[in-house]
């Protein structure tokens, strides 16, 4: 196996992944981004998304119905310096073939807090070379050629430096993938609680919340929702909302990214409930 870095668009379910970043993994190896770039076309044509690489090892391990562990397929691959990003679609529907895909998606979108999943790249290593890290004073192995066929979502990735699976393009992911399939402004105006006159309790204070640092997620949610509807954020998307949270609401970037992702998931879940 190789090493491993949800938004709904028109009813389709997508996740965004930092698949690799040339960090040294626990096996003292580095997968070069060029190796993944050279195999990206192959992966997009023949590869899949599964849980814990079961579709890759299931036959040899005598795992029953191992093909049902496949939960999605890659849609796009982007290389940004040493980082490799992947946009993938998670299967949807009914029946045993998508049961695990539906449970995986629910774990990200229908529970609070969402579960953490991390990506790990699967395939064949075709070529390696040794390199000496002068700063660390030790040898390391560079993976220079691969046949990339799989990304497995796991709780324990081999590369501890990759980010978790995201349901919206956050931070560096936003540079590579656009969230244009989901109009956050229209979604809020369509039914999210953003009219102060119709709110009660803490929600009625959302305008005042814009003038101070939010003390919790719910305070933040009302402040950000108000800012979007009042058009204080131009072209609202993950990246612009994070910048607003950092610059105007005075959150640190890590917390801003976490809460913006949760905010977008909340809005989508609210719209889904209202549509039923």
Order of alpha helices (4+ residues) and beta strands (2+ residues): beta-beta-beta-alpha-beta-alpha-beta-beta-alpha-beta-beta-alpha-alpha-alpha-alpha-alpha-alpha
